[in-house]
Amino acid sequence: MATAIDFYFDFISPYSYLAHTQLPKIAAKHGYGIAYHPVDLTAIKLLGGNTGPASRDQPLKIKYAYADFARWAKRYGVPMKRVGGYDPKCRLTRGAFLALDRGKAGEYVTATWKRIWGEGGSLADEALHRAVAREMGWNEDEFVAFLDSPAADARFKAETDTAHARGVFGVPTMMLDEELWWGNDRLDFVDEYMAAHAAQPA
């Protein structure tokens, strides 16, 4: 039986941020860890046949979405601000591979999302990238170089392709024992499943 839930995310996704403010607590309550899987949201949508425009390119949908983000943030008691800018290269999401290598994925994900959706930073801002590296205690230049490295490119594509093969078509996606839940609004189902299949009941 799995002892960690697979969590597929991209930092561009506000609902992934919201889900992650709760998922570690839910997982820990039932004795589970979290296996982090950084993926390219744009690519995973296209691989799944979703060729429509992003929500931010649909005025009515994005207006509703920001109201919805605020409702969820209020329910969870977490900060939520309009992101300051996007990054087509998903550099910070690629950076999660370095965190995984160093056994710091949870800390990295939390620190990065705090600066983006928690504080309204820009995903493309190198000053923000460097600030995250400093917070993690890493060499800034080494971290920034990794974000644009061929190794990060290859791992990002491989992780995205593997996620698609498992049935992932969007983020946040949570998977446990081949059960799949998509969306921040499915955490209740995740909680119920974990309660029924607790790794180490609290």
C-alpha positions as CSV (number, residue, x, y, z in Angstrom):
1,M,0.0,0.0,0.0
2,A,1.3,3.5,-0.9
3,T,2.5,5.6,2.0
4,A,2.7,8.9,0.1
5,I,0.1,10.7,-2.1
6,D,1.3,11.8,-5.5
7,F,0.7,15.6,-5.9
8,Y,0.9,17.0,-9.4
9,F,1.3,20.8,-9.6
10,D,2.5,23.8,-11.5
11,F,3.2,27.1,-9.6
12,I,1.2,28.9,-12.2
13,S,-1.9,27.2,-10.8
14,P,-3.7,29.1,-8.0
15,Y,-5.9,26.1,-7.2
16,S,-2.7,24.1,-6.7
17,Y,-1.5,26.7,-4.2
18,L,-4.8,26.5,-2.4
19,A,-4.8,22.7,-2.3
20,H,-1.3,22.7,-1.0
21,T,-2.2,24.9,2.0
22,Q,-4.3,22.0,3.2
23,L,-3.0,18.8,1.7
24,P,0.1,18.4,4.0
25,K,-2.2,18.6,7.1
26,I,-4.7,16.1,5.6
27,A,-1.9,13.6,4.6
28,A,-0.1,13.9,8.0
29,K,-3.4,13.3,9.9
30,H,-3.6,9.9,8.2
31,G,0.0,9.0,8.3
32,Y,0.8,9.7,4.6
33,G,3.6,11.7,3.1
34,I,3.5,13.7,-0.2
35,A,5.4,12.8,-3.4
36,Y,5.8,16.0,-5.3
37,H,5.5,16.0,-9.1
38,P,6.2,19.3,-10.9
39,V,4.6,19.3,-14.3
40,D,4.0,21.8,-17.2
41,L,0.3,22.7,-16.9
42,T,0.1,24.0,-20.5
43,A,1.7,20.9,-21.9
44,I,-0.4,18.5,-19.8
45,K,-3.6,20.2,-20.9
46,L,-2.6,19.9,-24.6
47,L,-1.6,16.3,-24.2
48,G,-5.0,15.6,-22.8
49,G,-6.8,17.3,-25.7
50,N,-7.6,20.6,-24.0
51,T,-6.8,23.2,-26.6
52,G,-8.9,26.0,-25.2
53,P,-7.6,29.3,-24.0
54,A,-6.2,29.8,-20.5
55,S,-8.7,31.2,-17.9
56,R,-6.6,34.4,-17.7
57,D,-7.4,35.0,-21.4
58,Q,-11.2,34.8,-20.8
59,P,-12.4,38.0,-19.2
60,L,-15.6,36.7,-17.7
61,K,-14.0,33.5,-16.4
62,I,-11.0,35.1,-14.9
63,K,-13.2,37.7,-13.1
64,Y,-15.2,34.8,-11.6
65,A,-12.0,32.8,-10.8
66,Y,-10.5,35.6,-8.7
67,A,-13.7,35.8,-6.7
68,D,-13.6,32.1,-6.2
69,F,-9.9,32.2,-5.2
70,A,-10.9,34.8,-2.5
71,R,-13.7,32.5,-1.2
72,W,-11.4,29.5,-0.8
73,A,-8.6,31.6,0.7
74,K,-11.1,33.0,3.3
75,R,-12.3,29.4,4.1
76,Y,-8.8,28.2,4.6
77,G,-7.6,31.3,6.4
78,V,-4.6,31.8,4.0
79,P,-3.4,34.9,2.0
80,M,-4.2,35.1,-1.7
81,K,-3.1,37.9,-4.0
82,R,-3.2,38.4,-7.8
83,V,0.0,37.0,-9.2
84,G,2.4,39.7,-10.5
85,G,3.3,38.0,-13.7
86,Y,3.6,34.7,-15.6
87,D,6.6,32.8,-16.9
88,P,6.1,30.7,-20.1
89,K,9.2,28.7,-19.2
90,C,7.9,27.6,-15.8
91,R,11.3,28.2,-14.3
92,L,10.3,28.0,-10.6
93,T,8.3,24.8,-11.3
94,R,11.5,23.3,-12.9
95,G,13.3,24.4,-9.7
96,A,11.3,21.8,-7.7
97,F,13.6,19.1,-9.2
98,L,16.6,20.6,-7.4
99,A,14.5,20.6,-4.2
100,L,13.6,17.0,-4.8
101,D,17.3,16.1,-5.2
102,R,18.1,17.8,-2.0
103,G,15.2,16.3,0.0
104,K,13.6,19.8,0.4
105,A,10.5,19.6,-1.9
106,G,7.9,20.4,0.7
107,E,9.9,23.4,2.0
108,Y,10.6,24.7,-1.5
109,V,7.0,24.4,-2.7
110,T,5.7,26.2,0.4
111,A,8.3,29.0,0.2
112,T,7.7,29.5,-3.5
113,W,4.0,29.6,-3.4
114,K,4.1,32.0,-0.4
115,R,6.0,34.5,-2.6
116,I,3.8,34.0,-5.7
117,W,0.1,33.6,-4.7
118,G,0.6,34.5,-1.1
119,E,2.3,37.8,-1.7
120,G,1.6,38.5,-5.4
121,G,5.1,38.0,-6.8
122,S,5.9,37.4,-10.5
123,L,6.9,33.9,-11.6
124,A,9.3,35.5,-14.1
125,D,11.1,37.8,-11.7
126,E,14.7,36.7,-11.2
127,A,14.9,38.7,-8.0
128,L,12.2,36.5,-6.6
129,H,14.0,33.3,-7.9
130,R,17.1,34.5,-6.0
131,A,15.1,35.3,-2.9
132,V,13.7,31.7,-2.8
133,A,17.2,30.3,-3.2
134,R,18.4,32.4,-0.3
135,E,15.5,31.3,1.9
136,M,16.3,27.7,1.1
137,G,20.0,28.3,1.9
138,W,21.2,27.6,-1.6
139,N,23.7,29.3,-3.9
140,E,21.7,31.8,-5.9
141,D,23.7,31.6,-9.1
142,E,23.7,27.8,-9.0
143,F,19.9,27.8,-8.6
144,V,19.2,30.3,-11.4
145,A,21.5,28.4,-13.7
146,F,19.6,25.2,-13.0
147,L,16.3,26.8,-13.9
148,D,17.4,27.2,-17.5
149,S,19.5,24.0,-17.7
150,P,19.0,21.2,-20.3
151,A,18.8,18.8,-17.4
152,A,15.8,20.7,-15.9
153,D,14.2,20.8,-19.4
154,A,14.6,17.1,-19.8
155,R,13.3,16.2,-16.4
156,F,10.3,18.6,-16.7
157,K,9.3,17.0,-20.0
158,A,9.7,13.5,-18.7
159,E,7.7,14.2,-15.6
160,T,4.9,15.8,-17.6
161,D,4.8,12.9,-20.1
162,T,4.7,10.3,-17.3
163,A,1.9,12.2,-15.6
164,H,-0.1,12.2,-18.8
165,A,0.5,8.5,-19.1
166,R,-1.0,8.1,-15.7
167,G,-4.1,10.0,-16.6
168,V,-3.3,13.4,-15.3
169,F,-4.9,16.2,-17.4
170,G,-4.7,19.2,-15.1
171,V,-3.5,20.5,-11.7
172,P,-3.8,20.1,-8.9
173,T,-4.1,16.4,-9.2
174,M,-3.8,14.0,-6.3
175,M,-3.3,10.3,-6.8
176,L,-3.2,7.4,-4.3
177,D,-3.4,3.7,-5.1
178,E,-4.3,4.7,-8.7
179,E,-7.3,6.7,-7.4
180,L,-7.2,10.2,-9.0
181,W,-8.7,13.5,-7.8
182,W,-8.5,16.7,-9.7
183,G,-9.0,20.1,-8.1
184,N,-8.7,21.9,-4.8
185,D,-12.4,21.2,-4.3
186,R,-11.8,17.4,-4.2
187,L,-9.8,17.5,-1.0
188,D,-12.8,16.2,1.1
189,F,-12.7,13.0,-1.1
190,V,-9.0,12.7,-0.6
191,D,-9.5,13.0,3.2
192,E,-12.2,10.4,3.2
193,Y,-10.1,8.0,1.1
194,M,-7.1,8.4,3.4
195,A,-9.3,7.8,6.5
196,A,-10.4,4.5,5.0
197,H,-6.9,3.5,4.0
198,A,-4.8,5.1,6.7
199,A,-1.1,4.3,6.5
200,Q,-0.7,4.9,10.2
201,P,-3.9,6.2,11.8
202,A,-3.3,9.3,13.9
